[in-house]
Amino acid sequence: MKIVLLDRASIGEDTPLDILYNIGEVTVYDHSTPSEAVERAKTAEILVINKVKITRELLLKAKSLKLICIFATGYDNIDVASAKELGVAVCNVPGYSTESVALFTVATALSLCAHLTEYSDYVRSGEYTDSGVPNKLTPVYHEIGGKTWGIVGYGNIGKAVGRVASALGARVVACKRTPTDEVECLDIDTLCQQSDIITIHCPLNEDTRALINSDRISLMKSDVILVNEARGAVVDEKAVAEAIAEGKIGGFGCDVYSTEPFGKEHPFYNIKERKNVIFTPHAAWGSYESRKRCIEIIGQNINSYIEGKMLNRVDK
């Protein structure tokens, strides 16, 4: 089997690839532009990708292609309909990054709640040393106990975040497509109205695109902490940037963007240095343990396909 990995740099240079080399002939590229991806896919039987877009054009030219394995759970960068039409199997890796994303979500939310950036900067700048005062208690921060933590998307990641929020004494509420007795479920508008902290973990689809928009922001508390760990386009990025600039929400954390990396024209570029904002470079999924787990499951997906089985197929 000829296996081509199109964007090694995006999955980390320390991610072990032995499992791929044990399966077939492997060619690795650190980066692939759209035109390079089309050219490099032409001789591949198996493509392993993370962020590279798999278009209909690429699929039509990749005459030997049998299987696409995405190094991720989400697969909105793959034209799955065209792949299915052309008989190319597509596999994702569900659930591999739950603990990693939950870690980043909670760390981001708590950092914003406790104003850790401001307090750390105060010491780092030398102001603390020069002040002669043993402590500083502004900006004011509040405990999590008794607050309402709203979770949008209550899958594996949402549940993991909910467990931590509960342990900290928060009332946990969730917006879930299919309500469950596991957690107090609210519709999205009510969740926005009642929550002190909102973390987002839902997939991107036509129902969730711009789910958090200016109308819903207007329902939120003025000191709400909002964290997006889903997909960039789940929030209206322009509306969120305006809300931060106008002081309509207390803090915003985000690890995912509609364009990655975002450019100077992106709504977030002009607010990136604000103290009540934490932007991270789509890193939440990528603990070493998570990436190692992911490549192991990709190996299982490939072997399953070779054996004629249907493990983690999303094209059926």
N, C-alpha and C positions, 0 to 999 in steps of 0.2 A: 504494500500500500504506500502510495506517495502522499505524505502528509506535509502540508504547508501551513506554517504559523505566520500570519501576516502582520502582527503588531506585538511582538515580544515586549517592547519597552513599556507598554501599558499594563502588563501583568507582573512586572517586577523582575529584575535580572536574577534575583535569588530564588525564583520559583523553579523547583526541580522539574526537569523535562524528561527524566529517565524513562518514565512510563511510555512516552511517545516513541522514543528511540527503540524501545523493546517491541513495538508493534510494527514499525515500518521504516521507510526511508524518509527522513525529516529534513525539511528546509526551513530555516528560521530567518525572518526579517524583523528588524526592530520597529520599523515604521513602513506604512504603505499608503501612498497617496491614492485617490480614487483610480487614476489611470494605471498606476503601478499594481494596484490590487487586481484589476481586470487582467493585466498581462500575466501576473504571477499565478493567478488561479487557473490559467489555461491548461496546465499539465497536472494539476492537483486532483487526487481522488478524494482526499479528505482535507477540508479547510478548518483550521482552528483560529478563531478570531475573538477579539474582545469588543473594540469600538469601531472597527472597519465596517463601512456600510456594504451590505451585500445586495446589489441592485439586480434588476432584471437583465440589464445589459451584461453584467458580469456573469450571471447564470447562463445566459444564452451562449456565451463564448467559452465557458468552462465545460467543454464537451466530455471530459473524463470524470467530472465531479460526481461523487456519489453521496457524500455526507458533509454537513457543516456542523461543527461543534462550537458553540459560543461559550466563552469563559465568563459566564454570567448567568443570572436567572432571567433577567429581562432580555427580550430579543426583538425590540422594536426597530433595530437597525438592519434587520434581515427582511427581505421581501419573501415572506413565508408562502404566500399564495403562489408566487411564480415558482418557488422551489418545489412546491407540491405538484404543480402542473408539469414541471419538467422532470419529476421523479427523483428529486434530490432530497434526502432525509435531513431533518434539522433536529438537533438535540440541545437542550439547555441544561443547566445545573441548578436545580431547585434546592433552597434551604442551606446552602453551604456557608453563607456569610451571616447567618442570623446573629450569632454572638458578637461578631465584629461590628456590624452596623448598630446593634443595640448599645454597644460600648460607646461608639462615637455619638450616638443620639443623646444618651444620658449625659456624657461628658460635656457636650455642647450646651444642652439645656441648663445643666447645673452651673456651668461657667458663666452663662448669661445671667442666671438668677442671682448668683453670688457676686457678680461684677469682678470676677477674678482678674480679667485683663486690666481693669483700672487699678486695682490694688497692687498687682504685680508691677505695672508700669510705674506706679508711685515709688516703689522701693528701688526698682531698676534705675530710675532717673537720678537717684541720689536725693530726691526731695525728702524722703523719710529720714535719712541720716541728718540732713540739714535742719529739719523741723524742730528737733529737740523734744518732740512729743512722742510718747511711747506707743500710741496707737492712732488709727484713723478709721472712722466709722461712716464715712460718706464716700461714694453714694450708698444710700440705705439699702440693705438687702433683707429678705424675708425667708423664713423657713418654708420648706415644702409641705410639712404636715398641715393638714386642713385645707390645702389648696386643691383645685380641680385640674387634673392632668388629662387632656383630651387626646385621644389617639385616632387618627384618620387612617383606616386600613388596619384591621386586627388579624393579620396573618401571623406567621411565626415571629417576625421581627416585632410587630406591634405587641404581641403577647409577652415577648421577652422584656420590652420596655415597660409594659404594664406591671410586670412582676417587681421591677426595681422601683417604679413609682409607688406601688402599694407598700413596699418595704419602707419607703421614706415617709409614709403616712398620708399620701395623697389619696383623694377620691379619684378613681380611675373611671373615665367614661370613654366610649368608643363609637365611631361611626363605621358601620360594617354593612356591606351589601346585603348579607343575610344575617339578621339579628340573632344573637345567641344568649343563652342564660349564663355564660361564663363571665360576662361583664355587663355593666349598665350601658345599654345602647341608646344613642341619641341620633336624631337626624343631624345633618351637617350644620344647619343654621343654628340649632339649639346648642350644639357642641361649641360653635364659635362664640356664642353669647355667654356661655357659662364657664368656659375654661380659662384658667390662669396660665397654663402652659399647653401648647398644641404641638404635637409632633406628627409628621406625615410619613406614611409608609405604604401607600396604595400604589398599584400599578398605573401606568399611563395608558389611557384609552380615551375614546371619544366622550365617555361619561365623566372622566376625571380631568381632562385637559382644562386648565385655568379654573380648577375647582375652587381654589382660593383666589378670589378676585376682589375688586374694589368694594363690591356690595357686601361680601362676607367680611372683609376687613372692617367695614363700618359697623358690623355687629359685635366685633371683638372689644374686650376691655382695653383701655388705652395703655395699660402696662403689661399686656400679654406678651409672653415669650413664644415665638413661632419658630419651629425648626423643620426644615424640609430635608428628608433623607430618602425621598422616593425617586422622582424624576423631575428635572428642572421645569418642564412645561405643566406640571400639576399646579403650579402657582402662576399667576399673572405677574411676571417678574417686574414689569414696569409699575404696576399698582403697588407691589410690595416696596420697591425702592422709593416711591413717592410717599408711602406711609411712614417709612423710616425717616425720610427727610423732613416730613411735616410733624413728626412726633406722635403719630397715631397708634403706634405699637411700641412696646417697651424694648424689645430686642428681637433680633432675627439671626438664626444660624442656618447655614446651607452648605451642602456638600455636592449638590448636583445642579446642573445648569442646562438650559435649552441649547446652548452652544458651549462646547468644551474644548479647550479653555475659552472662557468668555473674553471678548475683545474690548477695546477702549470705548466702543460705541454701545456696549451692553449697559442696561440700566444699573447693574450692580457696580460698575467700575467706579462711578463717582461717589458711592457710599462705602467703599471697601475699607476705608480707614476710620470709619466711625467706631467709637468705643463700644457701642451696643450692637455691633455686628460681628459675627464670626463666620468667615468664609474659609472652607477647606477644599483642597483640590481633588474632589471625587476619590477620597481615600478611605471612606468609612468601611467599605467592603473588604479592604485589603490587608488585614492582619496576616502575618506569615502563616499561621495555622489555617486561616480561611483559604488562602491561595493554594496551599499544599492540598487541602481537602478538595478544592475545586479541580485541580489537575488530575487528582486520583479518580474523581468521578468522571471526568472527560475520558480517561483511559477505559473506565468501565463502559461508558457509552459507546466508544469505538468497538471494543471487543463484543459488546452485545449486538451491535449492528452487523459485524462480521459473522456472528453466529446466527443471524436471522431473527434476532429478538427485538423488542420494542422498548428499550429503556430510555426514559426521559425524552421521548419524541414529542415535538410540538407541531409537527406538520400533519398529524392525523386527526 
